[in-house]
């Protein structure tokens, strides 16, 4: 998630794309939701309209956004992963 975001927290690629593909890996779900929760803690606006007035933890808001597919994500290619490992070694 190294792209720049607009005032609503959407990146250029996310704004033009449709709903994200459903996440089937629970590990990927946790990673994407954690990154989104970090964005929300830093001031990004939630992308879902609240149906009730009770406050929710930002982590729950992030998980619901990911579950409904309003959060876009990209996975690094194998070349990027290999290059990152070489840079650390």
N, C-alpha and C positions, 0 to 999 in steps of 0.2 A: 504494500500500500504506500508506495513512494510517490504517488501522483499528487498534484496539488488539488485542493478541494475549494469549491465555491462557498458562499455564505451559508448555504444549506447543508454543507458537508458532502455534496456530490462532486465527484471528479468529472472531468470532461468525458471520459469513456463511459462512466456510469450514467451520465445524463442522457447520452445518446442511445444506450443499450436498453433492451427490455428487461423484464424480470430475470434475476440470476437463476441459474440452474439449481435445483434442490441439492443440498449437501447430504450425501449418504454416509459419509465418514464422521463419526462422532468426534474424532480428534480434530478434523478440519473444522467442524462446527464450533468447537470450543475456541480454536485459534482465531477464527473470523469474528466470533462474538466478543472475544477479549479485546481484539484490536478496535472493534466498533465501540465497546464500552470506554476504552481509553479516549477515543474521539469525543464521545459524549461528555466525559469528565472534563475535557479541555474546552468545552463550550459548543460543540456541534449541536445543531437542532435535531430532535427526533424526527424521523421520516414517517411515522405512523400517527394517525390521529387517535387520541385517547377516547375511549368510549365511556369511561367513568373517571371520577375526579380523584380517586385514591392514589396517593403517590407510590411509585415503584422505584426500586433500586435501578440504577442505570444499567447494571448487568442484565436484569430481567428485560428491560426495554431493548437492549442490544440483542439478546437471544430471540425475542419476538420479531425484531426486524429481520434477522437472518432467517428465521423459520419461515417468514412470509415472502422471502426472496427479494426484498427491497434493497439489500446490501450486495453490491457487486464485489467480486474478489478475483484475483489472478494468482495462479500458481507459478513458481519459477520453473524455467526449463531445466533440463538436466545439465546443459552447458553452464547455466548460471549457478547451479548448485556446485558443480565441479570447480568452477572458477572461485567461488566463495571459499571452498575448502582449501584450495591451493593458497589463497591469500592469507588464511589463518596459519597454515603450516609453516 
